[in-house]
Amino acid sequence: MMAENENKNQIIFNLRILPNSSKNEIIKSEDMIKVKITAPPVDGKANKALIEFLSKTFKIPKTSFKIIKGETSKDKTLSVCAADEEKLQNLKNFLK
């Protein structure tokens, strides 16, 4: 789920987004992380909502999140760069 080439202040991970869901939530299975988002997949609204939701959930600034692959796909690769090592570690622990 997590890429191995991350540095101390960066995490790269894959997820699948499920837009138009009834509520925002994260579903973690053995082989994949799925994120349900209420926003529709129109004009980047689901991507924006995804980053806002992850930012609130892990208390990491929205500006730290970047979609590096899959802008228009349900399968996305995200990069998270943050100076707060404790919050990044919390995210790393969740992704394991």
Secondary structure, DSSP 8 states (H G I E B T S, - for coil): -B-S---TTEEEEEEEEE-S-SS-EEEE-SS-EEEE-SS-SSTTHHHHHHHHHHHHHHT--GGGEEEEE-TTSSEEEEEEE-S-HHHHHHHHHHH-
